């Protein structure tokens, strides 16, 4: 198939006063972006642009063809969202893809954002770039809150990160914003799953483009994988561009970055320096969690003669979910029997009532939970005949204690997608003082995982006197028996559990 090539390049459009030039008031501050656009579309680079290209790609030879995929790893406030919008409008308005469509078919420029708020930000840029240019405004055939149908059979659509919502499109371009921070509540690997859903929709369009732009985070996921495989490799059709905030946007004051660096140097290096964080790592191996899941078992009913325990993660009903986990011990295995999650918004009184009924059906007269909201959870559960006990350990310790159980398959989990995604999405972070903490990633939740870790800790402590100890420079987690002897030793970061003779 013959590639689609417009008569006007994106750099020409950006320099044309009747098109996009008015948006680039101080063109000198956009030099790095113009270099990126030239490289992205295989256009000739000036000497200055070539120097920027080499700095940001680690490559020597400039590209001669448009990139089929591009990964833009830039610091915050670099201007990524506006440039994504510009590319979306250029691809939609200045290319004619109709020869590749079946009768009645439309091509889609699909922009995938982290959430609705970010999606609206990009959509406002897109709408302005179209409506404020008279010759482009005439292309708009229909618009609503999230889509713009153009008269050339192309639709620009903005959506959120879900692999289910991107299937079924004929995609002429897919632009993915802040991929490193896509939510993981319903999927442990949303970035890979969305990419796998997008690529087949692009297969029939010559020069269809996949562009992923994000600030970096941990050394994992599709963004890190693309950097590891494609950065600095001449001739690779997949372009990886890595640049700090001020490289791409010199108008950001240096003092803002200096202040952020003083507060948290590791975070600032990622947020503004576009460096992947070395102090954040995955907490548990995905395969280890999969091995603990009883496939097809969504809940286990109460059994006569079995003693159950329960842990609750309370919430006020506006931001986080309120969750409950019920489990029991079967020989050396901790069995998860039931979980409940009420997502916001909800009435906490109603949730406590429902949780209390479930607890009584398992003959549970007391529940353990954290110190959320002071006396409120204790009073509400007490009104329904359930004693609320305060957890002695912080959340990070509950997760730390759960890890050896997962790695040694001493946990029998229910098949629940959100639970699986939340456990796999947990992170181990190293603070400045060297102490590890375990928590969810930014922008996601761990309410279900917290309740499950809590009930596991209760049940393992009842039998074995388990504690999680760091020794040999913090390289291991251990189970101990009643006499304090190590029974199971888990080397951190391996997913292997060794029984100690």
C-alpha atoms as one frame of an Amber mdcrd trajectory, in Angstrom:
protein
   0.000   0.000   0.000   1.224   3.479  -0.860   1.864   5.619   2.242  -0.339
   8.643   2.791   1.693  11.843   2.391   0.087  15.271   2.776   1.142  18.221
   0.607   1.897  20.294   3.726   4.343  19.122   6.406   3.607  19.590  10.089
   6.481  22.087  10.326   4.988  24.073   7.451   1.634  24.082   9.233   3.289
  25.224  12.446   4.945  28.147  10.641   1.882  29.254   8.651   0.174  32.326
  10.118  -3.153  31.117   8.720  -2.779  27.777  10.481  -0.895  27.079  13.720
   1.817  29.754  13.898  -0.210  31.987  16.286   0.060  29.299  18.973   3.870
  29.479  18.913   4.328  33.053  20.112   7.971  32.631  21.138   9.213  30.143
  18.568  12.667  29.888  20.130  11.155  28.176  23.182   9.641  25.506  20.908
  12.869  24.521  19.136  13.100  21.117  20.812   9.500  20.330  19.907  10.076
  21.294  16.278  13.068  18.937  16.253  10.869  16.174  17.632   8.174  16.809
  15.014  10.751  16.765  12.216  12.169  13.459  13.450   8.727  11.975  14.007
   7.631  12.633  10.438  10.997  11.896   8.805  11.621  15.503   7.722  15.057
  17.087   7.152  16.641  18.445  10.341  18.635  21.651  10.672  22.018  21.480
  12.384  20.446  22.757  15.608  17.620  20.237  15.363  20.064  17.419  14.647
  21.999  18.262  17.817  18.767  18.176  19.833  17.769  14.926  18.132  21.047
  13.263  19.075  20.805  14.478  22.660  17.229  13.255  23.127  17.367   9.956
  21.223  20.916   8.722  21.772  21.132   8.176  17.999  23.589   9.552  15.450
  21.805   9.231  12.112  18.667  11.301  11.509  15.528   9.455  10.347  14.519
   9.492   6.705  11.012   8.034   7.094   8.131   8.765   9.479   8.190   6.670
  12.636   5.636   3.881  12.907   5.829   4.151  16.688   7.215   6.917  18.867
   7.670   7.019  22.622   8.000  10.479  24.088   9.448  10.416  27.612   9.437
  13.980  28.942   9.269  15.768  32.258   6.146  17.456  33.554   5.050  20.804
  32.089   7.075  20.073  28.975   4.078  20.635  26.704   3.208  17.024  25.862
  -0.571  17.434  25.886  -0.578  20.387  23.486   1.774  18.644  21.078  -0.375
  15.504  21.155  -3.352  17.678  20.237  -1.397  19.355  17.428  -0.339  16.002
  15.974  -3.905  14.701  16.247  -5.299  17.658  14.310  -2.553  17.484  11.685
  -3.057  13.771  11.060  -6.836  14.115  10.952  -7.133  17.249   8.826  -4.186
  17.076   6.417  -4.275  13.411   5.396  -6.768  11.654   3.126  -7.252   8.055
   4.232 -10.545   7.422   2.434  -9.053   5.154  -0.218  -8.352   2.610   2.554
 -11.856   2.635   4.060 -14.753   0.345   3.276 -18.044   2.034   2.327 -19.381
   3.869   5.360 -16.215   3.300   7.381 -14.521   6.111   9.305 -10.948   6.359
  10.462 -10.220   7.434  14.012  -7.487   9.493  15.574  -7.779   8.097  19.081
  -6.294   9.923  22.057  -6.153   7.908  25.259  -5.734   9.810  28.509  -5.331
   8.739  32.120  -8.733  10.041  33.219 -11.648  12.213  32.099 -10.051  15.393
  33.432  -6.895  14.932  31.385  -8.954  13.866  28.384 -10.913  17.116  28.539
  -7.669  19.115  28.657  -6.435  17.545  25.429  -9.840  17.828  23.798  -9.953
  21.573  24.508  -6.611  21.972  22.730  -7.889  19.964  19.763 -11.101  21.927
  19.506  -9.246  25.258  19.650  -6.769  24.206  16.968  -9.677  23.343  14.674
 -12.287  25.992  15.435  -9.896  28.956  15.587  -8.515  28.239  12.112 -11.270
  29.120   9.606 -10.168  26.704   6.887 -10.106  23.833   9.416 -13.327  24.814
  11.151 -15.164  24.094   7.906 -14.113  20.439   8.205 -16.133  19.897  11.393
 -19.289  17.981  10.552 -20.358  17.108  14.095 -19.029  17.399  17.613 -19.910
  16.376  21.141 -18.059  16.306  24.447 -15.501  13.699  23.405 -15.550  13.450
  19.601 -15.147  15.608  16.516 -16.352  14.153  13.223 -14.630  15.699  10.216
 -16.054  15.767   6.703 -13.101  13.730   5.362 -14.339  10.544   7.117 -11.967
  10.960  10.071 -13.096  11.226  13.677 -10.956  12.624  16.481 -11.965  10.931
  19.700 -10.658  11.269  23.236 -11.132   8.438  25.703  -9.719   6.990  28.893
  -7.356   4.087  29.437  -9.362   0.878  29.030  -8.500  -1.951  26.655 -12.203
  -2.769  26.311 -13.054   0.680  24.950 -10.441   0.825  22.161 -11.481  -2.259
  20.207 -13.446  -2.096  16.977 -11.907   1.078  15.559 -10.104   1.638  12.275
  -7.258   3.654  13.742  -5.217   6.080  11.658  -3.368   7.293  14.742  -3.349
   6.427  18.431  -1.875   8.940  20.846  -1.451   7.718  24.409  -0.998  10.327
  27.148   0.759   9.674  30.492   0.926   5.935  29.922   3.144   5.351  32.956
   0.271   6.485  35.183  -2.669   4.692  33.630  -4.975   3.269  36.335  -4.490
  -0.384  37.277  -7.615  -1.028  39.350  -9.191  -3.371  36.784  -6.056  -4.662
  35.093  -2.555  -5.461  36.259  -1.050  -4.479  32.889  -3.316  -1.836  31.325
  -0.580  -0.401  29.097   0.257  -3.682  27.360  -3.401  -4.684  27.068  -4.382
  -1.375  25.466  -1.457  -1.499  23.043  -2.403  -5.055  22.093  -5.948  -3.858
  21.412  -4.806  -0.822  19.385  -2.297  -2.353  16.993  -4.716  -4.579  15.015
  -6.889  -1.521  14.332  -3.918   0.213  12.694  -2.815  -2.683  10.506  -4.704
  -1.678   7.320  -3.675   2.003   7.255  -0.278   2.912   5.715   1.733   5.206
   7.984  -0.708   4.718  10.849   1.076   6.171  13.851   1.273   5.093  17.492
   2.592   7.841  19.752   2.971   7.304  23.498   3.867  10.346  25.615   4.449
  10.244  29.357   6.536  11.359  32.252   8.514   8.321  33.422   7.922   6.437
  36.640   9.212   3.025  37.706  11.443   0.764  35.637   8.621  -1.452  34.458
   5.726  -1.461  32.042   5.475  -0.675  28.344   7.184   2.728  28.594  10.279
   1.322  30.286  10.282  -1.678  27.941  10.231   0.601  24.878  13.085   2.685
  26.303  15.132  -0.408  27.064  14.601  -1.944  23.607  14.663   1.054  21.264
  16.490   4.027  22.816  19.732   4.940  21.060  19.359   2.480  18.167  19.963
   3.983  14.723  17.629   2.801  11.998  15.027   1.492  14.428  11.541   2.441
  13.130  10.413   2.866  16.733  11.596   6.269  17.930  12.233   6.880  21.645
  12.695  10.521  22.670  13.773  11.247  26.260  14.126  14.838  27.447  13.895
  16.873  30.630  11.239  19.496  31.236  13.496  22.459  30.515  14.934  20.845
  27.388  11.453  20.831  25.887  10.079  23.913  27.654  12.745  26.408  28.808
  10.040  28.754  30.128   9.636  26.572  33.253  11.612  28.372  36.007  14.685
  26.511  37.220  13.792  27.405  40.811  10.646  25.246  40.546  12.815  22.264
  39.685  15.418  23.143  42.330  12.735  23.340  45.027  11.309  19.979  43.959
  14.776  18.440  43.982  15.414  19.706  47.496  12.154  18.186  48.720  12.576
  14.797  47.010  15.463  14.331  44.615  14.337  10.928  43.314  10.855  12.174
  42.524  12.143  15.373  40.897  14.573  13.422  38.714  11.586  11.555  37.278
   9.053  14.382  37.240  11.316  17.027  35.716  14.452  15.176  34.616  12.562
  12.423  32.729  14.640   9.730  34.442  13.060   6.422  35.410  13.000   5.943
  39.166  15.511   3.522  40.622  13.993   3.723  44.112  10.660   2.138  43.108
  10.282  -1.535  42.248   7.481  -4.042  41.905   6.555  -5.589  45.224   5.513
  -9.053  44.109   5.920 -11.222  41.043   2.792 -11.494  38.886   3.228 -15.241
  38.371   3.507 -15.806  42.122   0.118 -14.165  42.677  -1.442 -16.121  39.800
  -0.291 -19.356  41.435  -2.274 -18.466  44.580  -5.606 -17.843  42.806  -8.302
 -20.539  42.837  -9.596 -20.136  39.293 -13.380 -19.899  39.093 -13.856 -19.507
  42.853 -15.483 -16.133  43.480 -16.584 -16.752  47.076 -16.597 -19.584  49.611
 -19.751 -19.973  51.739 -19.537 -20.372  55.519 -18.750 -23.900  56.735 -19.907
 -25.218  60.085 -17.089 -25.673  62.580 -14.669 -23.301  60.837 -13.450 -20.224
  62.694 -13.294 -17.121  60.520 -11.469 -13.803  60.890 -12.140 -10.480  59.180
 -10.404  -7.207  58.365 -12.040  -3.989  57.174 -10.575  -0.957  55.415 -13.102
   1.795  56.213 -13.823   4.872  54.115 -16.017   7.932  54.336 -17.619   7.236
  50.969 -16.266  10.090  48.848 -12.804   9.076  47.607 -11.758   5.528  48.493
 -13.627   2.244  48.517 -14.675   0.605  51.768 -13.590  -3.019  51.779 -13.947
  -6.175  53.861 -12.074  -9.485  53.703 -13.024 -12.707  55.502 -10.757 -15.742
  55.716  -9.795 -18.817  57.695  -6.848 -21.117  58.243  -6.761 -24.602  56.740
  -3.676 -26.394  58.035  -0.767 -24.168  56.903  -2.732 -22.278  54.249  -4.629
 -19.024  54.719  -7.868 -19.278  52.734  -9.700 -16.170  51.549 -13.449 -16.801
  51.725 -15.155 -13.515  50.897 -14.353  -9.954  49.919 -16.616  -6.955  49.616
 -15.903  -3.594  48.039 -18.199  -0.596  47.937 -16.886   2.050  45.585 -17.646
   5.729  46.149 -19.957   7.448  46.387 -21.825   5.554  49.085 -23.485   6.000
  52.457 -21.074   4.609  55.106 -23.977   3.711  57.395 -25.465   1.442  54.725
 -22.115  -0.204  54.042 -21.491  -0.941  57.731 -24.939  -2.534  57.939 -24.239
  -4.740  54.921 -20.773  -5.698  56.146 -22.149  -6.554  59.595 -24.745  -8.912
  58.112 -22.039 -10.673  56.114 -19.788 -10.963  59.180 -22.591 -12.544  61.200
 -23.249 -15.073  58.431 -19.646 -16.251  58.949 -20.111 -16.197  62.751 -17.602
 -13.354  63.099 -18.271 -11.184  66.147 -15.315  -8.818  65.829 -13.491  -7.188
  62.940 -10.053  -5.564  62.807  -9.366  -2.327  60.948  -7.138   0.739  60.918
  -7.554   3.979  62.852  -9.461   5.719  60.091 -11.776   8.535  61.312 -11.141
   7.910  64.988 -14.108   6.459  66.867 -16.568   6.519  63.957 -16.055   2.962
  62.580 -16.028   1.458  66.066 -19.307   3.108  67.020 -21.068   2.123  63.802
 -20.019  -1.530  63.941 -20.806  -1.685  67.667 -24.369  -0.585  66.912 -24.740
  -3.716  64.776 -23.217  -6.068  67.342 -19.703  -6.212  65.863 -16.648  -5.290
  67.937 -14.134  -3.183  65.988 -10.507  -3.738  66.986  -7.677  -1.455  65.930
  -4.930  -2.980  63.809  -1.548  -2.865  65.501   0.504  -2.740  62.311   0.615
  -0.079  59.584  -0.430  -0.992  56.068   3.135  -1.268  54.814   3.893  -3.970
  57.384   0.754  -5.898  56.433   1.950  -6.044  52.839   5.470  -6.945  53.889
   4.076  -9.856  55.899   1.915 -11.022  52.982   4.809 -11.438  50.543   6.345
 -14.668  51.917   2.868 -16.215  52.039   2.306 -15.489  48.358   5.751 -16.646
  47.293   5.391 -19.919  49.230   1.757 -20.426  48.078   0.499 -20.359  51.663
  -2.368 -18.113  50.506  -5.479 -19.332  48.664  -7.013 -16.304  46.935 -10.378
 -15.844  45.269 -10.572 -15.074  41.567 -11.157 -11.335  41.608  -9.700  -9.044
  38.971  -9.448  -5.954  41.158  -7.773  -7.849  43.987  -5.258  -9.364  41.579
  -4.508  -6.030  39.902  -4.093  -4.235  43.224  -1.695  -6.816  44.675   0.397
  -6.977  41.496   0.402  -3.165  41.302   1.897  -2.664  44.765   5.283  -0.971
  44.921   8.240  -1.160  47.245   9.838   2.251  47.696  13.082   3.068  49.427
  12.948   6.256  51.485  15.897   8.585  52.043  16.730   6.913  55.331  16.912
   3.525  53.629  13.660   2.115  55.042  11.312   0.377  52.643   7.630   1.196
  52.361   5.008  -0.713  50.384   1.994   1.061  48.903  -0.033   1.512  45.739
   1.267   3.492  42.777   0.220   7.128  42.304  -3.333   7.578  41.096  -4.534
   4.042  41.838  -6.073   2.245  44.809  -5.276  -0.680  47.078  -8.349  -0.878
  49.320  -9.189  -4.504  48.459  -5.569  -5.626  48.744  -5.245  -3.875  52.108
  -8.206  -5.764  53.579  -6.879  -9.093  52.286  -3.384  -8.409  53.647  -4.956
  -7.516  56.980  -6.911 -10.749  57.360  -3.872 -12.756  56.245  -1.753 -11.113
  58.934  -4.358 -11.880  61.594  -4.575 -15.562  60.658  -0.862 -16.218  60.230
  -0.112 -14.548  63.559  -2.609 -16.744  65.418  -0.809 -19.961  64.510   2.858
 -19.420  63.849   3.846 -16.215  65.536   4.869 -14.982  62.119   6.850 -11.819
  61.765   8.535 -10.251  58.790  12.162  -9.432  59.550  14.824  -7.817  57.463
  18.280  -9.267  57.841  21.441  -9.596  55.809  21.122  -5.925  54.780  17.362
  -6.239  54.223  17.616  -8.838  51.461  15.080 -11.334  52.870  11.577 -11.658
  54.306  10.948 -14.614  56.621   8.302 -16.689  58.357   9.174 -17.718  61.910
   7.703 -20.532  63.963   6.462 -20.204  67.544  10.023 -20.398  68.869  11.327
 -17.698  66.557  13.104 -20.058  64.188  12.981 -19.205  60.451  10.702 -21.572
  58.537  10.395 -19.896  55.126  12.865 -17.433  53.706  11.990 -15.270  50.671
  14.815 -13.438  48.874  13.446 -10.046  47.886  12.713  -9.487  44.230  12.869
 -13.182  43.281   9.404 -14.670  43.771  11.186 -17.774  45.217  10.445 -19.107
  48.695  13.028 -21.346  50.384  12.141 -23.629  53.273  14.743 -23.467  56.023
  15.847 -26.796  57.453
